[in-house]
């Protein structure tokens, strides 16, 4: 399964309904071709403590559309899992991928060694075996909702737009 692994600095995109891009974060990255996305929290200065170093979310079965109100490319998923509240440390469950993301300085990855792919496969399997948290869309068309642009309350400013 072609998987996008990316490092994030804040929560809120995707939102609790699993709409990736509702604050226009990771703009051109969302345009890539993938079958699944795994979001992990970055480490260090400027990273929100609620996402830092954790497995944050997984989406499988992307559906892309342009939000009519904002003009943003929005990606929804057939299956979306929000892991934020569980506090699963990414280094503990995926040491090879974590080393590549954190020590290697990668922001996004889509190509993996055989060993890294095994860690990706284990992460994707968590969508089915972990207790459900957050929103889960069960197949079919995504719910017709509109994402709102990010309000500038964050003292750190924009999130990489």
LINHU-V839058 format. One record per backbone hydrogen bond with DSSP energy under -0.5 kcal/mol. NH is the residue of the N-H (numbers start at 1). CO is the residue of the C=O. E is the energy in kcal/mol with one decimal. If there is no record, write none. Layout:
nh: {NH,NH}
co: {CO,CO}
e: {E,E}
This chain:
nh: {3,4,5,5,6,6,7,8,12,15,18,20,20,21,22,24,27,30,30,31,32,34,35,36,37,38,39,40,40,41,42,47,48,48,51,52,53,54,55,56,56,57,58,59,60,61,63,65,67,67,71,74,74,75,76,76,78,78,79,81,82,83,83,84,86,87,87,88,89,90,91,93,94,98,99,100,101,102,103,103,104,106,109,117,118,119,120,121,122,123,124,125,126,126,127,128,129,130,135,138,139,139,145,153,154,157}
co: {1,36,3,109,4,38,107,40,14,19,15,18,75,19,19,21,24,26,27,28,29,32,2,2,59,4,57,6,38,54,8,44,9,46,48,48,42,51,88,39,54,39,81,37,79,35,76,74,65,72,67,65,72,20,63,74,60,61,60,58,133,56,81,56,83,83,84,83,87,53,53,89,90,94,95,96,97,98,98,99,99,100,5,113,114,115,116,117,118,119,120,121,122,123,124,125,125,126,16,136,78,137,143,151,151,154}
e: {-0.5,-2.6,-0.6,-2.7,-0.5,-2.4,-2.7,-2.8,-0.6,-1.1,-2.2,-0.9,-2.9,-0.6,-1.0,-1.8,-0.7,-1.9,-0.7,-0.9,-1.5,-0.6,-3.8,-1.4,-2.6,-2.9,-2.8,-2.6,-0.5,-2.8,-3.1,-1.4,-3.1,-0.5,-1.6,-1.7,-1.6,-1.9,-2.7,-2.5,-0.6,-1.7,-2.1,-2.5,-2.8,-2.7,-2.7,-2.2,-0.5,-3.0,-2.4,-3.5,-0.6,-2.6,-2.6,-0.5,-0.7,-1.7,-2.3,-2.8,-1.2,-2.9,-0.6,-0.9,-1.6,-0.8,-0.9,-0.5,-0.6,-2.5,-0.5,-1.3,-2.4,-2.7,-2.1,-1.9,-2.5,-3.3,-0.5,-1.2,-1.8,-1.2,-2.6,-2.8,-1.6,-1.4,-2.3,-2.8,-2.0,-2.3,-2.7,-1.8,-0.8,-1.0,-1.2,-1.2,-1.4,-2.1,-0.8,-0.5,-1.2,-1.0,-1.6,-1.8,-0.6,-1.9}
